[in-house]
Amino acid sequence: RIYPLMRVTLTTSDGASVTVSRQLTKHSGFIEKAITDMAVDDNAVPLSAVAVDVDDATLKLVIEWLTEHRDDALPYPEKTDEERRADDIPAWDQAFVQKWDTKEDQQQTLYAVITAADKLDIKGLLDMTCKTLANKINGKTVEEMREILQLECDFTEEELAEIRKENAWCEN
Amino acid sequence: LFVLLTSLYLFLNSVMESRMDILSLPDVFLRQMMRTMKIKDRLNLRLTCRTFEKLVEETHAGYFREGFITQSSSADPHDSTFSLVIGDQKLDASKKDGLEAFFLLLGRLFNGISFEVFEFRLSGFAFTFPLFEIPSMGTEKVTEGKQVIEDEFLLKFADKLKADKLLFQVDTRAQLRMYACF
């Protein structure tokens, strides 16, 4: 059972401390496991600090997302046997991602949030960021994909020609 | 000069650290993302860089509502042409052009694919099966009609395929026997 008023103190990789409701941290597999491993009384308020390998700025974004999604159902539904769509991101989540400043910052912030979602084991956030990045490259040309993902082409001209030749089976 | 160089080093170091690379993102994330990609996008991603070419090859293509294989009529009686449709992407394979190359591409596009419904639409054509082996029935040769369908083609594709529902359109008992291979 989760006690909504119970609070957990999180210490970030850059030394900051943030205290949040257990209602939010229940969505993080990592934090929940850390609390379980502490074997403390669930009524202990506040709980001992849980160290997270996420910087303060990124953790603030994660907490903002968790606050909006605090009432989401748990466990997060796995959708391995359903067509995975990338165009069904809720409006609040879309606005949440879009408000991150400049284009380059947005990409770097997105990557930082993805990494944090993975480290903290927040499946809903990982799923949303996954769809966000997929939407950025869906339907784009090879050059646009390279630019968006900041990739360097390391193929030789001959190798590219060979892959294009293989791809030609599908390009009708 | 030392202070200047140290400052320059620290500045460059912070710039390098702040530039995160998509390829450094968690593997679970990249695999999940690849499941949302359309076949057309997987084709393009193959061309971006070596790492993504490998990622495309080693990841699951995800779940599609429907797909089918159908045989197209060919003016050349010695040729056989198949169309494999995955979602909104059509892949054409012709025996004359070399089915091996087609298998090769499929092998490089995904390591697995799932469908709600996958259909083998192979009726309505006259088939000649080459020699094929059914474990319990031994080798037999079936000669009907002019078009040739390669059982190898279907078996190779079925190897990567997972479907909640498989549908077969067949005309002959021989076709049914061949499908027993699956």
Interface residues (C-beta under 8 A of the other chain):
Chain A: T80 D81 E82 E83 R84 R85 A86 Q108 Y111 A112 I114 T115 D118 L126 D127 T129 C130 K131 L133 A134 I137 N138 G139 K140 T141 V142 M145 R146 L149 Q150 L151 E152 C153 D154 F155 L160 I163 R164 E166 N167 W169 C170 E171 N172
Chain B: S18 R19 M20 D21 I22 L25 P26 V28 F29 Q32 M33 R35 T36 M37 K38 I39 K40 D41 L43 N44 L45 R46 L47 T48 C49 R50 T51 F52 E53 G62 Y63 F64 R65 Q89 K90 L91 D92 A93 A101 F102 L104 L105 R108 S114 E116 D164
